[in-house]
Amino acid sequence: MITSFAGLRAEPVKGDFTVESYGEPRGFINVAGIKSPGLTSAPAIARKVVSILSRELELKPREDFRPGRTSIPHPLRDLDYQGVEKLMARDPTHGHVVCRCEHISEGEIREAIRRGATTLDGLKYRTRAGMGRCQGEFCTPRLMKILSAELGIPFNEITKKGAGSNIVQYTAKQLLTGEGHD
């Protein structure tokens, strides 16, 4: 199955972006009607939202914020053949393709987990695994196997995006033995 998406782009009555606060609920900012130049406008919109919030709430910088975090390298996409060979000599897991559509290696997945990814969506956001043509049909079981091994958790504890979004409810053993059923 290939995921497809549909949606409706709301058109504001005034024909322009809506970036405003309504007082109630406190701290809620309505950002809507962002049409085609929205990506280009995103930094200015963010500054306006911060400005509005700073009038309504006490904002404090996070001590653990790291604005200079480096992205995870994507060697199968970014390096030439010789570069990939050198990388594989140091770490053979970069030769194991996990996501065929996006050319993501096991090494990239393990690096993303070491940097904090604990869910399938966390891996997707950091590496693009699962974002290709098959929408994770090929790589999801492989991603789950790596997550399970790296995090030391069983398959049925792996989630898509956090608590309550488990991918697998029971292991095959639990299904066969009836263990864990109500």
N, C-alpha and C positions, 0 to 999 in steps of 0.2 A: 504494500500500500504506500502511495506517495502522498504526503501531506500537502494539502492545498489550502489557501487562505482567501477569505473574502471579507470585505469590510466596507464601511461607509465613512467617507471623510466629511465631517460636519462642516458646514459653511456658515460662518457667523453672519448675523443679520447686518452688522455694520460693514461687512466685507473685508475685515482686517483681523490680524491676530488678536486674541483675547488673552491678556496677561494681567490678572487683577485678583485682589483679595476682597472678600465679602464681610469680614469681621467674624462671622460665625460659620463654621467652626473656626476657632482661633488657629491661625497658622496654615489654613487651607488656601492655596493659591490655585486659581483656575487658569490653566494654560491650554488654550484650545484654538481651533481654526488655523492651525499652523500649516499653511499650504506649501507649495513647491519650494520657496526659498527657505524653508524651515531649517534645513541642515546648515546652510550658510548663516542663518540668523541665530542658531543655537547658542553661541557664546554670548551674544547681546541679550537674548532671552534669559539665560542663566544669571547674568549680572542683574537684570531687572528683578528676577525672582528673589535673589539674595538681598537686594535693596528693600523690597517689600517686607521680606521676612525679618530683616534687621530692625525695622520699625515696630514690628509686632512681637518679636521674641528676642531673648538674649542669646546671641550666637557666640559660641566659643570655638576656636580652632582645635581640631583633634590632635593630641600629642603624637599618636601613632600614624598619622597621615603621611604617606610616602608618595609625593607627586612624581618622583623620578623613577618609579618602578619600571624595569626593563621588560619588554615583551618576551614571550617564549619564542625562541628561534624556530623557524620552519625549514629545516635543511632540505627536505625533499622537494620543496617548492623554490627555495632561494639559492641553493648551491648548485654548482656544476657537478658533473659526474665525479671528477677527482676530489672535490670538496666533500661529497657524500661518502666516498670511499675512505677518506681520512677520518671522518667522523665515525663511521662504522668500525674502523680499526680500534678506536678508543672506546666506543660503546656500541656493540652489535645490535642492541634493541632499536637503533635508528634504521636498521635494515628490515625490520618487521613492520609492514604496512598494516595499520589498524583500520584506517578510513580510506578506502580506495577513491571515493569521489573527491575528497579534499587533499589527498596525498599526505596524510598524517601518520607519523610513525609511533610505535610503542614508546620510544624514547621521549617524544614530545608529550605523550599522555602522562608518562611517569613524572616528568618534570612539572607538568601542570598540577599533578596531585601533590608533589613535594612543596609547591608554592601555595597550596591551600584549597585546591578544588576537591570537593568531597561528594559532589552530585554529578549526574549526567549533564545537567545544564551548566554547571561550573566548568566542566570539561569543554562543552560546546562554546561557551563564551571566551575561554582562553585559547582554544586551539582550532575551532571551527569543525571539529569532529561531529558528524551527524547533521551538518548543514548542507550537504551536497544533494545531488539529484535523488538519491535513495532515501533521504531524510532519516538516516540512522538504521535503515533496515539491515544493512550489512554489518555495520560496526558496533551497534548497541551491545550485542552479546560479548564482543571482545572488550569493549570499554568496561562493561560490568565485571568481567573476569579480572581485568587489571585493577579496577577500583577495589574489588574484594581482596585481592592479594596485597595491594599496597596499604590499604587501611585496616586489614585484618578483620574484616566483617563478612558475614555470610551474604549470599546473593539477595535474600529476602529483606535485608536491611538497606540495600542500595535504593536511593530515591532519585526521582527526576529533578526536583527542585527543593527538597527539604522535607520536613516532617509531614506525613500524610500523603506523600506522592510516591509510595513504594511501587517499584516496577513489577516485582515478583512477590506474590503473597505467600507461597509455600515452595519449599524445595521439592525435588522429585521424590526424595526419601520420605518427606512428610506426607506427600500425596499417596504414596504406596502403602505407608504404614498407618495412615489416618492420624498420625501424631500432629497436634496443633489445631485440629478441627474442632469446631463447637458442635 
